[in-house]
Amino acid sequence: MNVSKNVIFGLLISASGFAASSALAATPDDLLKEYAAEAKKADPAFKSFDAAAGEKFFHAQRKNAKGEEVSCAGCHTKDPTKAGKTRAGKVIEPMAVSANKERFTDKAKVEKWFKRNCQDVYERACTAREKGDFISYMKSAK
């Protein structure tokens, strides 16, 4: 009897872990809906994201506080369907959803990288609108 209780308990724990991990899965469209709600709070006139603005944001070059020219495309390459490299030489898989189906499917990972890269390139946090425009561009890049 104890064995079957332990088996049932183990199955329940496994099932709850699976349900929790499934709940974390996202799609680029799921993230866009969340960023749209945030953008609307920040600006009630917000209507929709703009892939062209996301493309401009991705390619924008600026000088950082150290005087270095930086941009998203600097590491991710000008073609988001191609792999890039970090400054340390580590390969970065393509950013475009068409070339990498895993992109923008894990909100925690997306937020981690927006936080890090926005700080590195723009020396500030990115807005929900910028994130949405960026993902819209990455969805449209072929």
Number of C-alpha atoms within 10 A of each C-alpha: 6 7 8 9 10 11 12 12 12 12 12 12 12 12 12 12 12 11 11 11 10 10 9 11 13 15 14 21 15 14 19 22 13 13 21 21 16 17 22 16 12 13 11 10 9 14 10 15 22 16 19 14 16 21 21 13 18 23 17 15 17 13 12 14 9 6 8 11 12 17 23 19 17 18 17 22 19 15 15 24 19 15 17 21 15 11 9 6 9 10 13 14 17 22 25 24 22 16 18 16 13 16 21 25 18 16 16 12 12 15 13 11 12 17 15 14 17 18 13 15 21 18 13 12 15 15 15 20 24 21 23 27 26 23 27 24 25 26 19 14 17 12
